[in-house]
Amino acid sequence: MDDVRPVCARFHLAIELIGARWTGAILRGLFAGHRQFSQLRASVPGISDAMLTQRLRTLETEGLVTREVTASSPVRVEYALTEKGRALEPVLEAVIAWSHRWVPLPGEAAPEE
């Protein structure tokens, strides 16, 4: 058991951030560009307004997302990825590719190894 090493603290923090429920889907929605709250909500079926708000605040606090308010009638709020957030795109694309190979949809048989 000499090859057992503790998990890197940075890795652990990163995987907890991007692995939080709904976060990957929200980031995926933002890879297409600036999005209004309602557009993000529509792109992530099943997410509540409160959860979307919470996740967007976390992503903003972590420097992955910016929130831009435009003074108009009605007020317009758009979200966009920062450079740090956009850097996650190849990571999530790799997860998508992995999921298409290994994760069955409900009602499908498990993929063969």
Phi and psi restraints in degrees (value plus and minus 20) as a CYANA .aco file:
   2 ASP   PHI     -91.3   -51.3
   2 ASP   PSI     -36.2     3.8
   3 ASP   PHI    -110.4   -70.4
   3 ASP   PSI     -12.0    28.0
   4 VAL   PHI    -101.4   -61.4
   4 VAL   PSI     102.0   142.0
   5 ARG   PHI    -144.0  -104.0
   5 ARG   PSI     125.8   165.8
   6 PRO   PHI     -87.9   -47.9
   6 PRO   PSI     133.9   173.9
   7 VAL   PHI     -87.7   -47.7
   7 VAL   PSI     116.7   156.7
   8 CYS   PHI     -80.9   -40.9
   8 CYS   PSI     113.4   153.4
   9 ALA   PHI     -81.4   -41.4
   9 ALA   PSI     -59.1   -19.1
  10 ARG   PHI     -83.1   -43.1
  10 ARG   PSI     -65.8   -25.8
  11 PHE   PHI     -79.0   -39.0
  11 PHE   PSI     -65.9   -25.9
  12 HIS   PHI     -80.2   -40.2
  12 HIS   PSI     -65.6   -25.6
  13 LEU   PHI     -83.6   -43.6
  13 LEU   PSI     -61.8   -21.8
  14 ALA   PHI     -85.7   -45.7
  14 ALA   PSI     -64.4   -24.4
  15 ILE   PHI     -89.7   -49.7
  15 ILE   PSI     -52.3   -12.3
  16 GLU   PHI     -88.3   -48.3
  16 GLU   PSI     -55.9   -15.9
  17 LEU   PHI     -88.7   -48.7
  17 LEU   PSI     -75.7   -35.7
  18 ILE   PHI     -99.9   -59.9
  18 ILE   PSI     -35.8     4.2
  19 GLY   PHI    -112.0   -72.0
  19 GLY   PSI     -21.7    18.3
  20 ALA   PHI     -83.4   -43.4
  20 ALA   PSI     123.6   163.6
  21 ARG   PHI     -73.0   -33.0
  21 ARG   PSI     114.4   154.4
  22 TRP   PHI      60.8   100.8
  22 TRP   PSI     -40.5    -0.5
  23 THR   PHI     -82.3   -42.3
  23 THR   PSI     -66.5   -26.5
  24 GLY   PHI     -79.8   -39.8
  24 GLY   PSI     -61.0   -21.0
  25 ALA   PHI     -86.4   -46.4
  25 ALA   PSI     -58.6   -18.6
  26 ILE   PHI     -85.5   -45.5
  26 ILE   PSI     -66.2   -26.2
  27 LEU   PHI     -80.0   -40.0
  27 LEU   PSI     -63.3   -23.3
  28 ARG   PHI     -78.8   -38.8
  28 ARG   PSI     -60.9   -20.9
  29 GLY   PHI     -83.5   -43.5
  29 GLY   PSI     -50.9   -10.9
  30 LEU   PHI    -104.4   -64.4
  30 LEU   PSI     -34.4     5.6
  31 PHE   PHI     -82.6   -42.6
  31 PHE   PSI     -44.5    -4.5
  32 ALA   PHI     -97.4   -57.4
  32 ALA   PSI     -31.5     8.5
  33 GLY   PHI     109.3   149.3
  33 GLY   PSI    -188.7  -148.7
  34 HIS   PHI     -77.8   -37.8
  34 HIS   PSI     118.4   158.4
  35 ARG   PHI    -158.2  -118.2
  35 ARG   PSI     121.9   161.9
  36 GLN   PHI    -101.0   -61.0
  36 GLN   PSI     142.0   182.0
  37 PHE   PHI     -73.2   -33.2
  37 PHE   PSI     -67.1   -27.1
  38 SER   PHI     -84.2   -44.2
  38 SER   PSI     -53.8   -13.8
  39 GLN   PHI     -87.8   -47.8
  39 GLN   PSI     -61.3   -21.3
  40 LEU   PHI     -85.0   -45.0
  40 LEU   PSI     -64.2   -24.2
  41 ARG   PHI     -79.1   -39.1
  41 ARG   PSI     -61.4   -21.4
  42 ALA   PHI     -87.6   -47.6
  42 ALA   PSI     -49.3    -9.3
  43 SER   PHI    -103.1   -63.1
  43 SER   PSI     -30.4     9.6
  44 VAL   PHI    -143.4  -103.4
  44 VAL   PSI      62.4   102.4
  45 PRO   PHI     -77.0   -37.0
  45 PRO   PSI     115.3   155.3
  46 GLY   PHI      74.2   114.2
  46 GLY   PSI     -31.9     8.1
  47 ILE   PHI    -101.2   -61.2
  47 ILE   PSI     119.4   159.4
  48 SER   PHI    -105.7   -65.7
  48 SER   PSI     141.0   181.0
  49 ASP   PHI     -78.6   -38.6
  49 ASP   PSI     -62.5   -22.5
  50 ALA   PHI     -83.9   -43.9
  50 ALA   PSI     -61.5   -21.5
  51 MET   PHI     -89.8   -49.8
  51 MET   PSI     -60.6   -20.6
  52 LEU   PHI     -82.1   -42.1
  52 LEU   PSI     -63.6   -23.6
  53 THR   PHI     -79.4   -39.4
  53 THR   PSI     -65.9   -25.9
  54 GLN   PHI     -82.4   -42.4
  54 GLN   PSI     -66.6   -26.6
  55 ARG   PHI     -85.8   -45.8
  55 ARG   PSI     -60.9   -20.9
  56 LEU   PHI     -83.2   -43.2
  56 LEU   PSI     -59.4   -19.4
  57 ARG   PHI     -83.0   -43.0
  57 ARG   PSI     -62.9   -22.9
  58 THR   PHI     -82.4   -42.4
  58 THR   PSI     -66.3   -26.3
  59 LEU   PHI     -83.4   -43.4
  59 LEU   PSI     -54.8   -14.8
  60 GLU   PHI     -88.4   -48.4
  60 GLU   PSI     -65.5   -25.5
  61 THR   PHI     -80.2   -40.2
  61 THR   PSI     -57.2   -17.2
  62 GLU   PHI    -100.7   -60.7
  62 GLU   PSI     -22.4    17.6
  63 GLY   PHI      61.2   101.2
  63 GLY   PSI      -1.3    38.7
  64 LEU   PHI    -114.1   -74.1
  64 LEU   PSI     -44.2    -4.2
  65 VAL   PHI    -153.7  -113.7
  65 VAL   PSI     124.2   164.2
  66 THR   PHI    -130.1   -90.1
  66 THR   PSI     131.8   171.8
  67 ARG   PHI    -140.4  -100.4
  67 ARG   PSI     102.6   142.6
  68 GLU   PHI    -139.8   -99.8
  68 GLU   PSI     103.8   143.8
  69 VAL   PHI    -123.3   -83.3
  69 VAL   PSI     106.4   146.4
  70 THR   PHI    -128.3   -88.3
  70 THR   PSI     103.4   143.4
  71 ALA   PHI     -93.1   -53.1
  71 ALA   PSI      83.1   123.1
  72 SER   PHI    -168.1  -128.1
  72 SER   PSI    -199.0  -159.0
  73 SER   PHI    -140.6  -100.6
  73 SER   PSI      87.9   127.9
  74 PRO   PHI     -95.9   -55.9
  74 PRO   PSI     145.7   185.7
  75 VAL   PHI     -79.8   -39.8
  75 VAL   PSI     118.3   158.3
  76 ARG   PHI    -132.2   -92.2
  76 ARG   PSI     107.5   147.5
  77 VAL   PHI    -139.0   -99.0
  77 VAL   PSI     106.5   146.5
  78 GLU   PHI    -143.4  -103.4
  78 GLU   PSI     127.4   167.4
  79 TYR   PHI    -135.9   -95.9
  79 TYR   PSI     125.3   165.3
  80 ALA   PHI    -168.0  -128.0
  80 ALA   PSI     136.6   176.6
  81 LEU   PHI     -98.9   -58.9
  81 LEU   PSI     124.2   164.2
  82 THR   PHI    -104.2   -64.2
  82 THR   PSI     158.6   198.6
  83 GLU   PHI     -79.4   -39.4
  83 GLU   PSI     -61.0   -21.0
  84 LYS   PHI     -81.1   -41.1
  84 LYS   PSI     -62.4   -22.4
  85 GLY   PHI     -88.8   -48.8
  85 GLY   PSI     -61.9   -21.9
  86 ARG   PHI     -84.3   -44.3
  86 ARG   PSI     -48.3    -8.3
  87 ALA   PHI     -84.6   -44.6
  87 ALA   PSI     -35.7     4.3
  88 LEU   PHI    -100.6   -60.6
  88 LEU   PSI     -30.3     9.7
  89 GLU   PHI     -76.6   -36.6
  89 GLU   PSI     -69.3   -29.3
  90 PRO   PHI     -85.3   -45.3
  90 PRO   PSI     -48.8    -8.8
  91 VAL   PHI     -85.3   -45.3
  91 VAL   PSI     -70.0   -30.0
  92 LEU   PHI     -89.4   -49.4
  92 LEU   PSI     -52.4   -12.4
  93 GLU   PHI     -83.1   -43.1
  93 GLU   PSI     -57.2   -17.2
  94 ALA   PHI     -86.0   -46.0
  94 ALA   PSI     -59.1   -19.1
  95 VAL   PHI     -85.1   -45.1
  95 VAL   PSI     -60.5   -20.5
  96 ILE   PHI     -81.0   -41.0
  96 ILE   PSI     -67.2   -27.2
  97 ALA   PHI     -80.7   -40.7
  97 ALA   PSI     -63.4   -23.4
  98 TRP   PHI     -81.0   -41.0
  98 TRP   PSI     -63.5   -23.5
  99 SER   PHI     -85.1   -45.1
  99 SER   PSI     -55.8   -15.8
 100 HIS   PHI     -87.7   -47.7
 100 HIS   PSI     -47.6    -7.6
 101 ARG   PHI    -105.8   -65.8
 101 ARG   PSI     -56.8   -16.8
 102 TRP   PHI    -137.9   -97.9
 102 TRP   PSI     -34.5     5.5
 103 VAL   PHI    -130.0   -90.0
 103 VAL   PSI      93.7   133.7
 104 PRO   PHI     -96.0   -56.0
 104 PRO   PSI     129.6   169.6
 105 LEU   PHI     -96.0   -56.0
 105 LEU   PSI     138.4   178.4
 106 PRO   PHI     -73.5   -33.5
 106 PRO   PSI     110.6   150.6
 107 GLY   PHI      70.9   110.9
 107 GLY   PSI     -29.4    10.6
 108 GLU   PHI    -113.5   -73.5
 108 GLU   PSI     136.1   176.1
 109 ALA   PHI     -95.9   -55.9
 109 ALA   PSI     132.0   172.0
 110 ALA   PHI     -83.8   -43.8
 110 ALA   PSI     120.6   160.6
 111 PRO   PHI     -81.3   -41.3
 111 PRO   PSI     128.0   168.0
 112 GLU   PHI     -95.7   -55.7
 112 GLU   PSI     122.7   162.7
